[in-house]
């Protein structure tokens, strides 16, 4: 759903203060991992939004509900069967609950998942997809191996472990777009210009990815990626396209993680 021009505040506005507070709560919850303080900042930010703009407060509340649900578990990489079931359930609820509140309590359609837009991808959009694979193949092995961040994922060698890693990486990649782009970014776009909403969702997105395992100098990669995903979605309005981009990126992530833990298996990387 496109933001109403009547609601979007051009330039800087007081509403940015509680919105930035919500983003800061994600840094505390997922980045610094001080969950109780993160919840306090989240609640205080929503309360401040009530005093500034009650419509904004309603949307920040939906974001806060999703963040609070995710914050009930650790999202560090763990592909054991019980943790995958738990994480899958919690992440699904983090998307489903704000969606249901938006649809059946607020009685509107701000949170939507546009899989079919009826528009063909442009030549530039089609050419970007293989470019993602090439860039990932060049950059990701250097990052994961040189920084040691691959150690944030469990060592894998058995076929079922490799299968679980593939499923987990793909599931989280799709969920990222449903939650950070179609939920958080879409809600923020109701109140702020694209660049402001995109920066705010990027802070939240990157904080989650930090806890997931993209640490060390990982934000040098994840910040541009999150910003690009928000920009691409703004241009294409296509969830299908941003998911394709993300899954291609995650395909390389998966192969690199397998390679990093089993160097002799996939001799296709310099590192």
N, C-alpha and C positions, 0 to 999 in steps of 0.2 A: 504494500500500500504506500503510495507516495505521500510524503508529509504535506500537510496543509500549509500554504504560504502564510495564512493568518496566524498560525501557531509558531512557526519558525522565527526565532529571534535572530536577525542578522547582526553580525558583529558579536561583541562580548555582552553577556547578560548575567544577571544575578543567579539565574538558574544553573549556570555552570558550576557554582560553588557546591551545591548538594550533589550534582552529577559527578563532579570530580571527587567528591567524598565517597561516592559509591565505587568509583574506579579505585580509589585508594584503599578501600576495604578489601578489594580483591588482591591488591598487592600484599596486604597484611595477612590475608587468609591463605593465599596460594604461594606467594613469593617468599615472604618472611616466615610464613606458617605460624603466626600467632593468631589462631582462629578466634578465641574469645574477644580479643581486641578488634579483630576484623568485623565481628558481628556488632560490637558496640559502635564502631565508626559507621557501619552500614545503617543501623537503626537511627543514629543521630543525623545522618545525611538525609534520610527519608523524612524525619521529623522536621528538619530545616526546610525541606522542599514544601511541606504542607504550609509553612508560614509564607513562603515566597510565591508558590504557584501550585495550586492543588491538582491541576491536570497533570503537570510534570510529576508531582508526588505519586499519582496513581501509576504512571509508567515506571518510575524508579522503584516503586513497590514490586511490580512484576519482575524487574531485573533482580531486585533484592531477594525475592522468593527463589528464583532460579539459583542465584549464588549461594544462598543459605542451604539449599538442598545439596548442591555439589560439595559444600564445605563440611557436610556430615561425614565424609569419608576421606581417606588419603587417595590422591590420584597419582601417586608415584607408580611407575611401571611395575606391574606384578601380573604375570599371566597364569597364575594358578587358577584352576577351575573355579573354586569358591569366590576368589576375588573378581574374576571376570564376570561372574553372575551378579555379584553385588554391585560392581561398578556399572555394568550395563543397565541394571535396574535404576540406580540412582541418577545416572546421566539421562536416562530416558524420562524420568520424572521431572528433571530440571527443565526439560523442553516441554513436556506435556502439561504440567501444572500452569505455567504462565500462559500457554496457548489456550487452555480451557477457561482460565479466568478472563482472558481477553475476549473470547468468543461468547461465553455464557453468563459471565457476571457483568463485564463492561458492555457486552452486546455490540461488538464492532469487529472489524477484521484488519487490525494493524499487523498482527503476527500471521503471516501467510508463508507458504512454502511453494513458490512458483516453479514447479518442475517443467511445465510446458508453457512457454510464452508465445508460441506460434511464430516466432521470428527465427530466421536462419542465422547461424553464426557467420560473422563477416570473415573475409580472408585473413585479416589480422588476428582475429580471435582463434581461428583454426590453426594458424601458424604459431601462436603462443603455446599451444599444447605440447608439441614436440620440443619447443624451446625450454619448457619447464623440465623435461627429462634431461636435456643436455646440461642445463645449468645445475640441476640437482646432482648429476653424475660428476660434475667438476667440483662443486663446492662441498657437498655433504660428507664425502669421505674425509676430506681435509678437516672439517669441523669435528666430526664425531671421534675420529682417531687421534688427531693432534691434541684436542682438548681433553680427551679421556671421557667424554660425555657418554660414549657407548656403554660404559660401565654402569650407568644409571638404569640400563635395561638388563634383565637377567640373562646370564649365559645360556645359549640355546644350542642344541645339537641334534636332539632326537626329533624324528619327523612330527610327532604330535606337538612338540614345543614350537617348532617352526610354523606349524599350522595355526596354533593359538596366537602366535605373534602376528601373523598375517591378518587374522580376523580382528585382533585387538587394534592394530594400527589402522585398519580400514574403518572399523566402527567409530573410533575416536575422530578420525578425519572427517567422516560424514557428520558426526555429532557437532564438531566444531562449527561447521557452516550453519547447521540448524539453530545452534544456541547463540553464537557470537554474532553472526551476520543476520539471520532471519528473525532473531528475537531481540538481542541487545541493540544491535545497530539500527534495526527497524524502529524500535521504540525511541531511541535517542533522536532519530531523524525527524520525529514529530515535533521536536522542540529546538533543534540546533542545526546550523548549516552542516553540509556533508563533511567538511574538513574537521569540524569540532567533534561531531558524532563519531567519525572514523578514528580520531585520536583517542577518544574515550574508550571505544570498544577495543582498540589495539592494546591499551594498558591492561584491560581485563584479560584479553586473549593471551597476551604474552605472560602474564602472571600465572595463568593456568598451565601454559606450556613449560614454564620454569619448574613448577612442582612435578609435572609429568616426566621431566628429565632433560629438557633443553637448557642446560645450565652453562657455567663458564662464560664464554662469550657468545652463547647461543642467541641472546636478544639481538645481536647484530644481524642475525638471519631472520629471526621470528618477527621482529618489528616491521621490516620492509614487507615481509610476506603478509602479515595481518593487514597492513595499510593497503597493499595491492588487492587483497581479497575484497575489502570494503569498497575500494574504487571500482573494481571489476563488476561487483554486484550492482553498484549504482549505475554503471553504464549499460549492463546487459539485462538487469532485472531477472536473471536466470539462475535459480538455485542449481539446476543441472550443470550449468557451465562451471560455476565455482567449485562444485563437488568434483567435477572431472579434473580441474586444475589441482585441487587438493589431493585427490587420490593418486594422480601421477607423481606428485611430490612425495607422497607417502610410500609409493611403490619403491622409489629410490631409497627412502629412509629404511624400509624393510630389508632391501638387498644389502645395504651398507651395514646394518646391524648384524645380519647373518655373517657377512664377510668379516666384520670386526672381531667377532667371537670365534670364527673359524677361518683364519687367513688363507689356508691352503685350498679352500673350497671354490672361492670365486676370485680368481686372479685377474680381475678386470679393472682394478683400481690401482692408482699409483701408490696409495698409502696402505 
